[in-house]
Amino acid sequence: MITASRPMKLPDYNKEYRVIALDLDGTLTNSRKEVSPRNKEAIRKAVEKGVHVVLASGRPLPGVAHVAKDVGLFDFGGYMLAYNGSQVVDCLTGKSLIHETLPEQYYPEICRSYREFGINLMTYTGTGVISEHREQYTELESRISKIPLTVVPDLLAAIEQPVCKFLAAGSYDNLRTYQDYLKEVFGDKVNAFFSETYFLEIVPPGIEKAASLEKLLKIFGCTREELIACGDSMNDTTMVSFAGLGVAMENAQPHLKSRADYIADTNDNDGVAEVIEKFILHEW
């Protein structure tokens, strides 16, 4: 299937793609947050063929690592792009190929100001998520990433290491107002964008999935035309638009579908395996 909002081009089933970037929630994982056997097998075959597999997620690194381990990337190789691109790790060596953090002098104002907007704020330790409140969104982030939530009396005081990402959560209107405030205070010194209507990602300047994938492609010696990117949500827009083959899942948000070259089956029907089988393994 081809969409109208991106320049029309027919997918090339015979092209040799060298890199595939896979969003996790709503893309690689199904509605139960599991990776199907078919998707696992397709990923293994792609790696065996020499393709670089990148798990590209807004999740914190420990949350991405759960999936990377499940699909075997720690055994046969692959990469974890976490925090929407603030950190990229080689699964075999454990080496961080990209590691960007927010300037520490901004933490006090971010941790103070969110309280004025009727929203919540969280960030991450090496093993879990921390916030001053336990509510639906902090519990959702903990559940999605499969990492523990710790409620702390003072978020700023609980930060023990440089932060790759703050995550603000709440109603879309309140988050939009907070996004405007961050822009007013920090300008282009931080990047604040939506991954869901209820999640506002606050990351270092220049950080989003496409920008980090572009850096990773240079490390691999690959071009964007050799990249497939699969996603379903707002924070996947840049990488789907950037990739040589941008793929939206059938369950993706309409905005993302309009940017894609190809619409795959849903995350519950092994859409990722469909893409790998057609465009990497050439099985159709």
N, C-alpha and C positions, 0 to 999 in steps of 0.2 A: 504494500500500500504506500502511496506517495501523498504527501501533504502539499498544500498550495502556498503556504507562507514562506517557505524556503525555496530558493531557485530550483526549478524542477530538474531533476536528473534521475535517470533510472539506476537503481542499484546494480553494481557490476558484480555478478556472482563469480566471475573468474579472477577477480583481483586478489592479490596476495596481501592480506592485512597482517601486520607484525605486532600490533598492540591492541588489546581490548580492555576498556575501562568499564567496570560494572558498579553501578550504584547498588546498595544493599537492600534497604527497606522499600518494599513495593516493586523491586526489580529482580534481584537475585533470590531474595528470600520470599517465601509465600506468606499467606495471611497468618500462618502460625509462627512466623519468624524462623522458618526452617529452610534449608537448602535441599531440594529434591535430589534423589539419586541420579536422575537424568542430567540435571544441571552439573552435579559433581563430575559425572563421567565426561561430559562435554568439556569442562574446564581442564580436566586431566589430559584429554586428547589434544587440546589446544596447546598446552604447555609442552607436551611431547613433540609437537610439530615445531616448537621453537618460538611460539607466540608469547609475548610478555602479557601476563594477566595482572591487572591492577584493580583491587577492590577500592572504589572511590566513594567515600561516605562522609557525611557530616558527623558521624559518630566519633567519640573519642577513641584513641588508639586501643585501649583495652577492649572496647566494644567491637572494633573491627577485627581484632586478633581472634576473638571467639569464632568468627566466621572463617577467617583465614585458616585456622587450625582444622575446622570441620571439613573444609573442602580440600585440604592437603597441601596448601601452599608452603607450610613450614617443612614439608617433606620433599616436594619436587620443584619448589621455587615460585615466586610471585612477589607482589608488592602491595603494601597497605597505604592508601592515601586517606589520612584521617583528618578530623577537624575541618572538613571542606578544603583540605589542601595545605593546612599549616604544617603538617608533618607527613613525610613519606618515608616508609621503612622497607628495606629489603628483607623479606621473610627468611631467607637462608642465612644471611650474615648478621641480622639484627641491626645493621647500620642505618642511621637516618640519612637519607639522601637529600632531604629538605627538612628544615626545622626552623620555623619562624614563630616568634612569640610577640605578644603585644608589649609595647614599652611599659615598664613597671610604674612610671610616674603617672600613668593614666588610670591605674587601678582604683585609687581612692575616690575619684569622681564618678567612675562607672558604678562602683559598689555603693556609693551614697545616693546618686541621683535617681536610680531606678525606683526607689520607694515613692517618689513624687508622682509616678505615672500609673499607679494601680496595677503593676505587673510584678513578676517575680524574676529573680536572677540566679543563675547557677554557673558553676565552673567545675573543674576536674582536678583530682589528685592523680597519682600514678595508677591507682586501682579503682577509683570510683568517682561519683558525682557529689558535690557539696553545695548546700544551699541553706539559707536561713529559714526556709519553710518547706514543710512536707505538704504537697497539694497535688492536684491531678497531673500537672505538667512535669513536676520533678519526678513523680512516680512513673510517669510515662517514659521519660528519658532513661530512668534506671531500668525499667522493664525492657525497652527496646534494645538498649546496649548491653543488657545482662550484666550490669555492674551495680554494686551497692550504693544506696543513697545515704549520706550522712548529713543530718541537720546540725548546723553550727550556730552559735549565738551571734557571731560576727564574721561575715564572709571574707572581708578583707584580711582580718587577723588570721583566718584559717588557711590562707594561700601560702604554700610552702615552697613553691617553685614558679618560674616564669610561666605565664598562662598562654596557651595556644588559642583558646577561645572562651569567651563568655557566651552564655545562651540566655536570652531574655524570653520570657513566656507570658502569655496572657491573651487578651482580646486583640484582634487585628487593629482596631482603631487606636487603642492605647499604645500598641507597639509602633504604629506608624508615627504617632506623636513623639515617642521616645527616639525613634530613628531620626526624626527631624532634629531633635535636641542634640543627639550625638554628632550629627553633621554640623550643627551650628557651633558646638564647643570644640570639636576635634578636627573639623574639616576633612581632609583626605588622609589624616594620620591614623585613622581606623577605618575598617570596612564593615558596614552593618547592612545585612540583606536578609530577606526571608527565605527560609527553607520550607516552612509550612506557614499557613496563615496565623498560627499560634506560636511560632518559633522565629525569633529574630537572632541571627548569628552575628556575633561581634568578634571580628578576627583582625589580624594584622593587615595593613594596607597592601593592596594588590593580590590578596589571597582569595581565590575561589578555585573551583575544580579545574577549569580550563587553563588558568595561568600556571598551576602546578603541573598539570599534564604537559604543557608546552616545555617546561623545564625538564621534565622527565624524558620526553621524546629526544631532547638534545643529548641527554646522558646515554640513551639507547642508540643514538645515531639514526633515528627514524624521523619521518615527516608526518605532518598532521593527516595527510592523505592515506597514510598507512594505519591510522587509528580508527577503531570502532568505539563509540561511547554509547552505553545503554542506561536509560534512566526513566523516572516516572514523575519527578516532582520539580518544584520551583528552583531548587539549588542545583539541578542537573541541566538547566537551560544553557549555561555557557559551554559546558563540555559537549553537549549534543550539537550545538551550533558550530563548535570549533572542529569537531571530528570530521574526517573524510567521509565516514558513514555514521550519521547521527540516528540513533534508534530510540524511539519512545515505545513503552509498553502499551498494550491495549487499555490497561487500567490507568494510564498516565493522565495528568491534568491536561485539559484541552490546549492550554497555552504551549505546553511542551510538544504536544502532537503537531502543532502548527509549525514547529521549528525542525521537525525530524524529516529524514530522508525515507525512513522505513518504520512501519508500525508492526511490532512483534506481538505475539500472543501475550496473554496476561501473565503476571508473576505466579499465579496459581496453576497455569497451564504450561510451565517450562519455557517461557518466552526467550530466556537467555540461551537455553540449549538450542532452540530453533535458530537463533542468530548465529551461534557458533557452528552448528551443523551446515547451514547454508553458505555462510560467507567465509568461514575459516577452513572447515573440513571438506566443503564442497560436496556435501551429501544431500541431494534433493532429487 
